[in-house]
């Protein structure tokens, strides 16, 4: 098994071709969130990262893909009146995009207090929940949201697969759940290797129904993304 030093050296070699912004973001994600990372480590890492955090660095497009998907599925004349929950909201890039496209009732769920400070500066969020999905998200009311968007929140040590049950609970019957993530995580993150089968099992149980699943290019540093869109039953 390679030592930690060898692992870092290989990573530095792999990222040598990237722009400074891409390299910093790629290294931060890889070094902070290796396999087996706990949610406690994730919270601590974002606290350390928050002062210099730039959500859009390194060519990351998940927030745009998420906002595009929401926008494409909600008629313009309904956007001002529908309640949206931005899960793993980070620095608020999704909320800013949705606000610029006519959405007015946007709330945020974000587990890190320091990242909440970024959210507050956007001025686009009404309610802000300091929650980590997968533990019941008890502060978020049931059947409250017309649209739930989670862009970039599914990666090592972040939202567990079982967190989808929390997403379903807080979304209204008939509401949309849109998950945007790096496609490679379906094969590299242990908890997500059965994610698609788990999603299908929830459909078989009558919790939600698949609307569309699609692969999109250029999610982050050359990796494809995948967008899951489901409607809650």
ABEGO torsion letter per residue (X at the ends): XBBAAAAAAAAAAAAAABBAAAAAAAAAAAAABBBGBBAAAAAAAAAAAAAABBAABGGBAAAAAAAAAAAAABBAAAAAABBBBBBGAEAGAAAAAAAAAGBABBBBBBABAAAAAAAAAAGABABBBBBBBGAGGAABBBGABABBBBBGABBBGBBBAAAAAAAAAABBBGBBBBBBBBAAAAAABAAAAAAAAAAAAAAAAGABBBABBBBBBGABGGBBBBBBBBBBX
